Amino acid sequence: MVQLEFLAPELLGMSCSIYHETNNNADWKQWNGSEEPSKPLYHQLLNVTLPTKPVSIADLEQIALDKLPKLVRQYYEGGAEDEITLRENITSLQRLNVPFAVGPSAFHRLAGYDGELDVARAAAKRGIAMGLSSSSTSSLEDVIKVGKTAREEIEEGSRQENEGFKLQDSDWWQQLYVCDQRTSDTEDFIQRSEKAGYTALLITVDRPYLGRRLASLREKFELPLHLRRASGEKMAQGEQIAHYLLNPSMHWHELIPWLRSKTKMKILVKGILHPEDAALALKHGLDGVVVSNHGGRQLDAAPATIDALPAIADVIQGRIPIFFDGGIRKGLDVYRALALGADVVLLGRAVLWGLAAAGEEGVGLALDIIAEEFKLVMALTGVTDITQIRRSTLALVDPAHVGLKTLSDPSWEDRRPI
């Protein structure tokens, strides 16, 4: 049995119309009315006992979706247009037999509890790195502060039982949208991030325009009044930011030198799907790339990230780190991505489902489930070290073919140095 927080039944009445799904226009009525609620509605919760214990990310996702208001569900789980790419991110991973971190995602406090602060605590207690969205609903300073404090508390408590114990340091990365007002907005944000202790910038390059998300077109998404962008208000580029703030004219030759002149943090580009862009990242001296299609939320029918990964890895050939996101729901998915060339696998929705289900404890459970699943896959595939996870450990599944397809084609050979 496990204790989780659920909405009290009395909160689901018409007086709290945010949770009343029969009224399509009422979801945000109370939050967007003339008065801000004295206490966030998400925090008006009761402890109840679940009949069964969640043992997978799918379990946590169902708990989260059952709890969240309609517009929040649509924002977190939705993709662009017909959501082809969103589905392919997951199903393409499942066509293959067979170290992760928390990736940046927006508006964690929409899921309730302490949002990004809960995620930071859960990750830091496990020595897991975290990427923070510039559309964070907690300040970038607070996020890294609570994370480091949580790590120190765990380390101190463990030292009392095991002298010399030291928890692996978490790394902290800051996602960044570059806006038109660079000197007044973007530059200030970069300096704040570096001063706070973030070690890398993940520059999102796959969003020169906002993707066409049908759920948001049908019902406009807005943050409730008691929430705000606490880190990058001026340049977060969210749905509520005017399109003229977006800068679709960024260019390698100009942007990267400008960023280098403003910070000593490492610089990675997020949103790479084509080998030619991977080659340009090498050419312009980037410190890494993030293979990402924005969670299927930008261009529908774009390739699933797991399908794009091998060709990008063939170009990079181990010269700079490859971060990967999209469709990760199991430890098995982490293994697959590592085998196909990723160095770091980023978790997105899996973390949000844990957060919405049970706050910090739910995030911790999500991370622990994936870690345990990953260890199991390593053990059952005879792998004793992450460096041994290579393409040769995979096989392709073809529904029209009996048995597995071996990967003897030279084009499939792993080109990373051994």
Helices and strands as residue ranges (DSSP letters): E 2-7, G 9-12, G 14-19, G 41-43, E 45-50, H 57-67, H 70-77, H 84-91, G 93-95, E 100-102, G 108-111, H 116-124, E 130-132, H 140-161, E 172-176, I 182-186, H 187-196, E 200-204, H 214-218, G 243-245, H 252-262, E 266-272, H 275-283, E 288-291, G 294-296, H 305-316, E 322-324, H 331-339, E 344-347, H 349-380, G 386-388, G 391-393, G 410-412
